[in-house]
Amino acid sequence: MRPNVVTRTLVSAAAIAGIAAGSLAGASASFAAAPPAAKPATSTVVPFAVNNLGLTTAEAKNWQRELNGWGYSLTIDGQLGTASWKAAQEVFKSKGWYSGPIDGIVGSGTIKGLQRYLNYYGGYNLKVDGIAGTQTKAAFADYNNY
């Protein structure tokens, strides 16, 4: 082989090795770099969802009117949200039918209070089990369908 060809081959091989090493060094440095600082968590207040328990808007408005008859000042919009359910919980609690917090969350305790309310004021004879099943929803709709 001619010396010039050997020199070019060695220089080319060295250049390729250098480029590869530089690329790997850069790659390893980028992998080793600390991750970017995480953004601080922010607190977002999400309103409770509307829970009409199957009532139509008109029936839900009637329930809101019923609650207002107990001394509340609910907006009659047919959307049973936190304010409507807090008022209902207060009514249920005043009758001894609910012992949970006044938080507007429609849990099993609130449903038991509703079932007792419907049994007392509507004569529905519902099983007081805290489950918003078919019979409870049907009684609630019937009670507010006027």
Backbone as a chain_set.jsonl record, in Angstrom:
{"seq": "MRPNVVTRTLVSAAAIAGIAAGSLAGASASFAAAPPAAKPATSTVVPFAVNNLGLTTAEAKNWQRELNGWGYSLTIDGQLGTASWKAAQEVFKSKGWYSGPIDGIVGSGTIKGLQRYLNYYGGYNLKVDGIAGTQTKAAFADYNNY", "coords": {"N": [[0.837, -1.178, 0.0], [0.354, 2.237, -0.553], [1.974, 4.931, 1.147], [0.496, 7.314, 1.361], [-2.154, 6.52, 1.058], [-2.463, 4.916, 3.27], [-2.143, 6.808, 5.284], [-4.327, 8.506, 4.804], [-6.396, 6.699, 5.316], [-5.988, 6.117, 8.029], [-6.334, 8.69, 9.126], [-8.98, 9.179, 8.403], [-10.251, 7.101, 9.798], [-9.626, 7.865, 12.414], [-10.919, 10.301, 12.526], [-13.599, 9.524, 12.26], [-13.841, 7.968, 14.56], [-13.407, 9.967, 16.452], [-15.559, 11.688, 15.976], [-17.658, 9.976, 16.571], [-17.078, 9.448, 19.272], [-17.328, 11.998, 20.326], [-20.039, 12.464, 19.835], [-21.162, 10.474, 21.401], [-20.232, 11.282, 23.894], [-21.503, 13.728, 24.134], [-24.105, 12.809, 24.085], [-24.201, 11.223, 26.377], [-23.781, 13.151, 28.246], [-26.087, 14.635, 27.966], [-27.962, 12.794, 28.801], [-27.203, 12.498, 31.393], [-27.735, 14.883, 32.495], [-29.497, 16.925, 34.834], [-32.994, 16.6, 35.35], [-35.419, 18.972, 34.102], [-36.568, 21.509, 36.311], [-39.463, 20.827, 38.165], [-42.7, 22.197, 37.755], [-44.351, 24.063, 40.253], [-47.04, 22.583, 42.06], [-50.377, 23.517, 41.517], [-53.311, 24.574, 43.103], [-56.528, 23.807, 42.199], [-59.796, 24.781, 42.327], [-62.593, 22.906, 42.005], [-65.917, 22.996, 41.208], [-68.588, 21.151, 42.759], [-70.266, 18.63, 40.967], [-73.411, 18.852, 39.276], [-76.141, 17.107, 40.558], [-78.879, 15.699, 39.843], [-80.221, 13.39, 40.4], [-81.733, 11.985, 38.515], [-83.939, 13.613, 38.109], [-85.998, 15.703, 36.066], [-85.392, 18.968, 34.659], [-87.549, 20.62, 35.332], [-88.696, 19.184, 37.48], [-86.555, 19.253, 39.275], [-86.463, 21.984, 39.747], [-88.844, 22.227, 41.16], [-88.136, 20.803, 43.486], [-86.185, 22.512, 44.459], [-87.799, 24.7, 45.021], [-89.339, 23.559, 47.041], [-87.361, 23.202, 49.002], [-86.753, 25.893, 49.428], [-89.079, 26.604, 50.657], [-88.562, 25.728, 53.169], [-87.139, 27.729, 54.209], [-84.876, 28.519, 52.843], [-82.882, 30.24, 50.356], [-82.592, 29.479, 47.592], [-81.399, 29.578, 44.231], [-83.649, 29.159, 41.674], [-83.04, 27.079, 39.432], [-83.085, 24.548, 38.466], [-80.9, 22.935, 38.671], [-79.41, 20.786, 40.645], [-77.075, 21.4, 42.644], [-74.262, 21.908, 44.809], [-75.248, 23.874, 46.68], [-78.025, 23.366, 46.742], [-78.067, 20.73, 47.693], [-76.8, 21.039, 50.147], [-78.716, 22.534, 51.502], [-80.781, 20.651, 51.53], [-79.564, 18.662, 53.102], [-79.421, 20.053, 55.517], [-82.132, 20.334, 56.108], [-82.828, 17.612, 56.339], [-81.194, 16.956, 58.511], [-82.302, 18.568, 60.517], [-84.593, 17.19, 61.025], [-83.645, 14.915, 62.118], [-82.866, 12.944, 60.424], [-80.471, 12.765, 59.165], [-77.027, 12.641, 59.757], [-74.564, 13.4, 58.967], [-71.867, 15.525, 57.661], [-72.604, 18.91, 56.641], [-72.151, 19.279, 53.615], [-72.898, 19.219, 50.985], [-72.449, 17.041, 49.398], [-73.652, 14.263, 47.719], [-73.968, 11.576, 49.207], [-74.279, 8.281, 50.691], [-75.444, 8.802, 53.189], [-76.85, 11.177, 52.754], [-78.663, 10.267, 50.85], [-80.076, 8.42, 52.396], [-81.306, 10.229, 54.14], [-82.906, 11.576, 52.273], [-84.542, 9.448, 51.452], [-85.919, 8.942, 53.826], [-87.23, 11.374, 54.094], [-88.867, 11.353, 51.797], [-90.421, 9.126, 52.419], [-91.758, 10.036, 54.726], [-93.023, 12.504, 53.968], [-94.121, 11.898, 51.525], [-95.151, 9.365, 51.609], [-94.006, 7.022, 50.507], [-92.846, 4.603, 51.32], [-90.208, 3.63, 51.041], [-87.287, 1.559, 51.082], [-84.87, 2.295, 53.422], [-81.893, 2.559, 52.597], [-79.769, 4.003, 51.674], [-79.082, 3.956, 49.028], [-79.334, 5.256, 45.849], [-81.346, 4.035, 44.092], [-83.501, 2.609, 41.535], [-86.182, 2.714, 42.557], [-86.017, 4.74, 44.515], [-85.241, 6.943, 42.968], [-87.442, 7.084, 41.247], [-89.498, 7.662, 43.086], [-88.597, 10.122, 44.043], [-88.754, 11.662, 41.713], [-91.534, 11.459, 41.226], [-92.554, 12.713, 43.516], [-91.76, 15.315, 43.052], [-93.042, 16.01, 40.761], [-95.11, 18.042, 39.829]], "CA": [[0.0, 0.0, 0.0], [1.128, 3.476, -0.604], [1.916, 5.638, 2.418], [-0.544, 8.333, 1.314], [-3.436, 5.838, 1.252], [-2.488, 4.492, 4.676], [-2.328, 8.006, 6.093], [-5.726, 8.928, 4.651], [-7.241, 5.718, 5.982], [-5.837, 6.332, 9.473], [-6.949, 9.981, 9.463], [-10.432, 8.988, 8.284], [-10.69, 6.269, 10.917], [-9.503, 8.672, 13.623], [-11.984, 11.311, 12.481], [-14.869, 8.835, 12.543], [-13.824, 7.617, 15.976], [-13.548, 11.205, 17.216], [-16.953, 12.161, 15.85], [-18.486, 9.053, 17.344], [-16.818, 9.672, 20.698], [-17.927, 13.289, 20.68], [-21.488, 12.297, 19.846], [-21.495, 9.701, 22.589], [-19.973, 12.106, 25.07], [-22.605, 14.695, 24.212], [-25.325, 12.081, 24.424], [-24.173, 10.817, 27.779], [-23.925, 14.356, 29.055], [-27.484, 15.043, 27.971], [-28.7, 11.849, 29.621], [-26.81, 12.67, 32.782], [-28.164, 16.197, 32.968], [-30.636, 16.895, 35.751], [-34.252, 16.92, 34.68], [-35.836, 20.343, 34.368], [-37.299, 21.674, 37.57], [-40.904, 20.65, 38.03], [-43.497, 23.366, 38.107], [-45.051, 23.822, 41.516], [-48.436, 22.187, 41.918], [-51.329, 24.574, 41.822], [-54.586, 24.069, 43.577], [-57.652, 24.259, 41.407], [-61.069, 24.488, 42.968], [-63.562, 22.416, 41.033], [-67.227, 22.926, 41.864], [-69.242, 19.855, 42.716], [-71.132, 18.449, 39.807], [-74.851, 18.853, 39.483], [-76.648, 15.754, 40.74], [-80.337, 15.784, 39.897], [-80.76, 12.059, 40.713], [-82.714, 11.596, 37.505], [-85.04, 14.565, 37.954], [-85.968, 16.648, 34.954], [-85.139, 20.34, 35.13], [-88.773, 21.115, 35.984], [-88.814, 18.51, 38.779], [-85.496, 19.783, 40.141], [-86.908, 23.32, 40.168], [-89.845, 22.021, 42.21], [-87.407, 20.434, 44.705], [-85.566, 23.743, 44.968], [-88.888, 25.483, 45.627], [-89.661, 22.872, 48.297], [-86.31, 23.562, 49.967], [-86.941, 27.304, 49.767], [-90.194, 26.628, 51.611], [-87.979, 25.453, 54.477], [-86.429, 28.929, 54.646], [-83.644, 28.749, 52.081], [-83.005, 31.174, 49.23], [-81.89, 28.873, 46.47], [-81.734, 29.978, 42.873], [-84.491, 28.134, 41.062], [-82.469, 26.879, 38.102], [-83.231, 23.151, 38.062], [-79.591, 22.289, 38.739], [-79.19, 20.465, 42.046], [-75.646, 21.417, 42.939], [-73.846, 21.93, 46.215], [-76.137, 24.687, 47.534], [-79.301, 22.659, 46.908], [-77.892, 19.55, 48.541], [-76.523, 21.499, 51.514], [-80.015, 22.894, 52.076], [-81.489, 19.398, 51.791], [-78.917, 18.038, 54.257], [-79.829, 20.788, 56.72], [-83.514, 19.941, 56.394], [-82.8, 16.233, 56.833], [-80.566, 16.972, 59.84], [-83.257, 19.162, 61.462], [-85.603, 16.164, 61.314], [-82.978, 13.758, 62.695], [-82.741, 11.923, 59.372], [-79.133, 12.859, 58.577], [-76.083, 13.013, 60.81], [-73.262, 13.697, 58.367], [-71.522, 16.942, 57.504], [-73.352, 19.711, 55.664], [-71.11, 19.513, 52.612], [-73.464, 19.231, 49.633], [-72.088, 15.822, 48.675], [-74.768, 13.318, 47.74], [-73.49, 10.246, 49.565], [-75.308, 7.374, 51.203], [-76.17, 9.447, 54.287], [-77.8, 12.126, 52.152], [-79.718, 9.469, 50.217], [-80.931, 7.919, 53.485], [-82.139, 11.36, 54.56], [-83.905, 11.785, 51.223], [-85.51, 8.352, 51.515], [-86.774, 9.174, 54.998], [-88.057, 12.529, 53.744], [-89.889, 10.893, 50.848], [-91.339, 8.239, 53.139], [-92.56, 10.812, 55.655], [-93.86, 13.512, 53.31], [-94.757, 11.383, 50.313], [-95.74, 8.056, 51.852], [-93.506, 6.088, 49.485], [-92.45, 3.323, 51.899], [-88.932, 3.207, 50.466], [-86.277, 0.953, 51.946], [-83.865, 3.305, 53.753], [-80.622, 1.848, 52.458], [-78.718, 4.918, 51.214], [-78.78, 3.716, 47.615], [-80.24, 5.98, 44.946], [-81.75, 3.058, 43.078], [-84.642, 2.892, 40.659], [-87.37, 3.1, 43.33], [-85.775, 6.04, 45.146], [-85.278, 7.965, 41.912], [-88.828, 7.202, 40.774], [-90.266, 8.349, 44.131], [-88.126, 11.511, 44.049], [-89.353, 12.309, 40.526], [-92.98, 11.545, 41.437], [-92.783, 13.707, 44.556], [-91.493, 16.646, 42.501], [-93.706, 16.134, 39.473], [-96.401, 18.743, 39.987]], "C": [[0.873, 1.229, 0.0], [0.958, 4.227, 0.702], [0.789, 6.661, 2.459], [-1.921, 7.701, 1.59], [-3.564, 5.405, 2.712], [-2.761, 5.686, 5.575], [-3.779, 8.461, 6.014], [-6.664, 7.973, 5.389], [-7.184, 5.905, 7.499], [-6.495, 7.633, 9.918], [-8.46, 9.85, 9.407], [-10.968, 8.179, 9.454], [-10.658, 7.058, 12.222], [-10.607, 9.716, 13.675], [-13.328, 10.688, 12.821], [-14.953, 8.481, 14.02], [-14.025, 8.855, 16.846], [-14.966, 11.737, 17.173], [-17.878, 11.285, 16.692], [-18.311, 9.285, 18.842], [-17.438, 10.976, 21.161], [-19.434, 13.2, 20.756], [-21.924, 11.539, 21.085], [-21.291, 10.508, 23.857], [-21.089, 13.122, 25.251], [-23.898, 14.02, 24.622], [-25.33, 11.692, 25.878], [-24.318, 12.024, 28.687], [-25.39, 14.787, 29.091], [-28.334, 14.082, 28.792], [-28.419, 12.057, 31.095], [-27.289, 13.998, 33.355], [-29.39, 16.044, 33.867], [-31.903, 17.231, 34.98], [-34.646, 18.362, 34.985], [-36.663, 20.397, 35.643], [-38.791, 21.556, 37.309], [-41.609, 21.933, 38.421], [-44.21, 23.077, 39.412], [-46.509, 23.464, 41.246], [-49.325, 23.363, 42.275], [-52.636, 23.932, 42.234], [-55.699, 24.669, 42.732], [-58.923, 23.854, 42.13], [-62.052, 24.099, 41.878], [-64.902, 22.333, 41.739], [-67.795, 21.514, 41.768], [-70.16, 19.8, 41.512], [-72.59, 18.545, 40.227], [-75.292, 17.398, 39.592], [-78.156, 15.828, 40.94], [-81.001, 14.449, 40.22], [-81.89, 11.666, 39.767], [-83.875, 12.545, 37.324], [-84.885, 15.361, 36.663], [-85.667, 18.027, 35.532], [-86.359, 20.883, 35.863], [-88.949, 20.485, 37.362], [-87.771, 19.028, 39.762], [-85.84, 21.198, 40.617], [-87.941, 23.2, 41.283], [-89.184, 21.625, 43.529], [-86.744, 21.667, 45.312], [-86.624, 24.641, 45.612], [-89.291, 24.886, 46.977], [-88.645, 23.244, 49.374], [-86.415, 25.032, 50.373], [-88.104, 27.481, 50.741], [-89.735, 26.329, 53.036], [-87.128, 26.624, 54.963], [-85.127, 29.202, 53.92], [-83.918, 29.694, 50.924], [-82.204, 30.646, 48.05], [-82.314, 29.507, 45.156], [-82.519, 28.835, 42.255], [-84.03, 27.963, 39.616], [-82.574, 25.434, 37.617], [-81.932, 22.378, 38.045], [-79.274, 22.028, 40.21], [-77.696, 20.297, 42.295], [-75.424, 21.467, 44.436], [-74.827, 22.689, 47.106], [-77.465, 23.969, 47.789], [-79.154, 21.476, 47.853], [-77.498, 19.916, 49.964], [-77.841, 21.844, 52.209], [-80.797, 21.627, 52.428], [-80.889, 18.702, 53.016], [-79.31, 18.733, 55.556], [-81.263, 20.444, 57.108], [-83.541, 18.537, 56.986], [-82.237, 16.177, 58.258], [-81.545, 17.529, 60.88], [-84.342, 18.169, 61.863], [-84.986, 14.928, 61.987], [-82.767, 12.632, 61.695], [-81.365, 11.89, 58.719], [-78.185, 13.32, 59.664], [-74.705, 13.374, 60.261], [-72.982, 15.187, 58.289], [-72.419, 17.63, 56.477], [-72.331, 20.131, 54.608], [-71.629, 19.516, 51.175], [-73.115, 18.018, 48.796], [-73.215, 14.814, 48.829], [-74.208, 11.912, 47.95], [-74.625, 9.422, 50.144], [-76.102, 7.992, 52.36], [-77.212, 10.429, 53.782], [-78.961, 11.366, 51.511], [-80.644, 8.877, 51.282], [-81.859, 9.023, 53.991], [-83.24, 11.631, 53.552], [-84.967, 10.692, 51.267], [-86.454, 8.528, 52.7], [-87.732, 10.336, 54.739], [-89.212, 12.092, 52.84], [-90.895, 9.951, 51.512], [-92.289, 9.036, 54.024], [-93.539, 11.737, 54.94], [-94.578, 12.997, 52.068], [-95.385, 10.023, 50.47], [-95.253, 6.972, 50.895], [-93.079, 4.739, 50.027], [-91.186, 2.751, 51.247], [-88.087, 2.502, 51.509], [-85.207, 2.02, 52.17], [-82.506, 2.613, 53.775], [-79.488, 2.736, 51.957], [-78.311, 4.731, 49.768], [-79.816, 4.437, 46.767], [-80.591, 5.067, 43.783], [-82.982, 3.515, 42.314], [-85.858, 3.383, 41.44], [-87.204, 4.473, 43.978], [-85.852, 7.147, 44.107], [-86.697, 8.17, 41.397], [-89.691, 7.954, 41.796], [-89.883, 9.836, 44.167], [-88.717, 12.287, 42.877], [-90.853, 12.51, 40.736], [-93.308, 12.65, 42.445], [-92.658, 15.129, 44.001], [-92.141, 16.886, 41.155], [-95.098, 16.738, 39.659], [-96.391, 20.029, 39.204]], "O": [[1.996, 1.224, 0.504], [-0.111, 4.164, 1.31], [0.181, 6.853, 3.513], [-2.75, 8.294, 2.281], [-4.633, 5.514, 3.313], [-3.533, 5.581, 6.529], [-4.393, 8.766, 7.037], [-7.625, 8.413, 6.019], [-8.213, 5.857, 8.173], [-7.14, 7.678, 10.966], [-9.154, 10.364, 10.284], [-12.0, 8.515, 10.035], [-11.565, 6.932, 13.045], [-11.166, 9.986, 14.738], [-14.107, 11.26, 13.584], [-15.991, 8.663, 14.657], [-14.727, 8.802, 17.855], [-15.513, 12.178, 18.184], [-18.747, 11.772, 17.416], [-19.289, 9.315, 19.588], [-18.005, 11.054, 22.251], [-20.048, 13.794, 21.643], [-22.906, 11.891, 21.738], [-22.091, 10.423, 24.788], [-21.564, 13.353, 26.363], [-24.686, 14.564, 25.395], [-26.354, 11.815, 26.55], [-24.905, 11.936, 29.765], [-25.879, 15.249, 30.122], [-29.315, 14.494, 29.41], [-29.28, 11.823, 31.943], [-27.25, 14.206, 34.568], [-30.21, 15.146, 33.677], [-31.882, 18.053, 34.064], [-34.248, 18.911, 36.012], [-37.362, 19.447, 35.996], [-39.313, 22.12, 36.347], [-41.164, 22.659, 39.31], [-44.632, 21.945, 39.646], [-47.128, 23.984, 40.317], [-49.052, 24.106, 43.218], [-53.001, 22.861, 41.748], [-55.793, 25.887, 42.574], [-59.088, 22.691, 42.499], [-62.309, 24.864, 40.949], [-65.016, 21.665, 42.767], [-67.518, 20.781, 40.819], [-70.747, 20.802, 41.104], [-72.937, 18.341, 41.39], [-74.863, 16.555, 38.804], [-78.643, 15.996, 42.058], [-82.227, 14.381, 40.306], [-82.887, 11.08, 40.19], [-84.726, 12.312, 36.465], [-83.77, 15.651, 36.23], [-85.686, 18.22, 36.747], [-86.222, 21.533, 36.9], [-89.314, 21.176, 38.314], [-88.064, 19.219, 40.942], [-85.544, 21.563, 41.754], [-87.921, 23.974, 42.24], [-89.627, 22.066, 44.59], [-86.742, 21.844, 46.53], [-86.365, 25.269, 46.639], [-89.552, 25.614, 47.935], [-89.01, 23.559, 50.507], [-86.19, 25.373, 51.534], [-88.105, 28.405, 51.554], [-90.438, 26.64, 53.997], [-86.472, 26.53, 56.001], [-84.348, 30.049, 54.357], [-85.073, 29.916, 50.56], [-81.264, 31.285, 47.577], [-83.462, 29.923, 44.999], [-82.099, 27.679, 42.309], [-84.548, 28.603, 38.702], [-82.194, 25.13, 36.487], [-81.86, 21.29, 37.474], [-78.91, 22.95, 40.939], [-77.14, 19.206, 42.171], [-76.3, 21.109, 45.224], [-75.197, 22.2, 48.174], [-77.969, 23.964, 48.912], [-80.007, 21.245, 48.709], [-77.823, 19.184, 50.899], [-78.051, 21.484, 53.368], [-81.401, 21.542, 53.497], [-81.625, 18.207, 53.87], [-79.511, 18.077, 56.578], [-81.574, 20.282, 58.288], [-84.191, 18.294, 58.003], [-82.744, 15.441, 59.104], [-81.612, 17.02, 61.999], [-84.942, 18.301, 62.93], [-85.704, 14.009, 62.379], [-82.516, 11.491, 62.084], [-81.119, 11.081, 57.824], [-78.479, 14.259, 60.403], [-73.779, 13.626, 61.032], [-73.755, 16.006, 58.786], [-72.928, 16.99, 55.557], [-71.728, 21.2, 54.699], [-70.868, 19.788, 50.246], [-73.446, 17.965, 47.611], [-73.674, 14.546, 49.939], [-74.001, 11.161, 46.997], [-75.789, 9.82, 50.09], [-77.298, 7.735, 52.497], [-78.319, 10.505, 54.315], [-80.114, 11.783, 51.623], [-81.86, 8.835, 51.092], [-83.042, 8.789, 54.239], [-84.383, 11.888, 53.931], [-86.157, 10.976, 51.134], [-87.655, 8.286, 52.582], [-88.901, 10.284, 55.121], [-90.373, 12.418, 53.087], [-92.084, 9.983, 51.195], [-93.485, 8.751, 54.071], [-94.729, 11.76, 55.255], [-95.545, 13.607, 51.614], [-96.082, 9.557, 49.569], [-96.027, 6.092, 50.517], [-92.956, 3.794, 49.248], [-91.106, 1.561, 50.944], [-88.169, 2.821, 52.695], [-84.693, 2.588, 51.207], [-82.036, 2.148, 54.814], [-78.356, 2.27, 51.827], [-77.305, 5.287, 49.327], [-81.02, 4.253, 46.944], [-80.186, 5.298, 42.643], [-83.433, 4.654, 42.439], [-86.498, 4.355, 41.041], [-88.137, 5.276, 43.988], [-86.471, 8.183, 44.351], [-87.109, 9.301, 41.14], [-90.518, 8.785, 41.419], [-90.748, 10.701, 44.305], [-89.132, 13.435, 43.032], [-91.386, 13.586, 40.464], [-94.239, 13.428, 42.238], [-93.371, 16.034, 44.435], [-91.822, 17.863, 40.478], [-96.111, 16.039, 39.647], [-97.38, 20.761, 39.207]]}, "num_chains": 1, "name": "protein.A"}
